[in-house]
Amino acid sequence: GLKKEDFKLNLTNNRLTISAQHQSETAEENKDEKYTRHEFSYRSFQRTFTLPQSVNGEAVEATYTDGILHVNLPTREEAKVKPAREIAIA
């Protein structure tokens, strides 16, 4: 699986890019049958999301626990819905 260090997150102009790269190598040697085997694997992905203007880019946070990447996208204070108010007619 992927580790925390494999991930990279970038936020530019309200575009969040999440990418990951992982390399692994497995070696096996059998002296009885006189062979050595090496396996190499490389995995990568990249995904870009366009975020709404209401997201506070300065407060975006990410955590990685139990193999799951969590990205918190808080909204700006001015974008939060305010309760309706009654307007008196003069």
N, C-alpha and C positions, 0 to 999 in steps of 0.2 A: 504494500500500500504506500500511499504518499505520506510524507512527513511535513511538518510545519515549515521547514526550511525549503521545501520544494516549491512553495507557493510564492507568487509575487502579485501584489495588487497596486494598481496605479489609478489615480483619479485626475483627469485633465478635461477641462471644459465640460463638466457635467457628464463625462463618459467614464464609467468604471470598467477597467479591464482586469480580469482575473486570469492568471496564467499559471501553469505548473510544468516543471520538467523533472523527470526522474530517470536516473540511469542505475542499472544494477548489473552485477557480474557474478556468475556462479561458476566455480571450478570444481571438477571432480577428477580424482586420479585413482586408477586401479592398477597397482603394481603386478597383481597376479595375471591379469589379462593384458597388461602392457598398453594401456591407453590413458590419455588425458583428454578431458572434455571441458571446454570453456563455453559458457553461454552468456551472451550480452543482450540486454534489453534496454530500450529507450522509449519512454512514453512522454508525450507532451500534449497540452491543449491550451487554447486561449479562447476566452469569451468576453465580449464587450457589451455593456449595457448602457443605454442612454438614460440618465436619471432625470426626473422632473426638476424644474426650477425650485420646487419647494424643499428639496433635500439640502441640508446644511453640510456642504462638502468638508468644512473644517472639523466637523465632529464625527465623521465616519470612522467606525472602529471595526476591527475584525479579530475573531478568536478562533482557535482550532483545538477542539477537544474530542476525544474518542473517535478520531477519523472524520469529523464533520467540521467544515468551515462555516462559521457564522459571521455574517456581515450585517452590522447595525447601521441603518440609514436614517438618522433622526431628521425631523423636519424643522425648518426655520420657524422661529417664534411668530413672525408676521404671516406665515402661511397657515398657521393653525386656525381652525374654525372658531370664530367667536360667537357667543350666544346672541340670539336675536334680541334687539331692544325695541321698545315701543317708542314711536316718535309722536310727540304731541303736536296737534294742529293749532297754529296760532290764529 
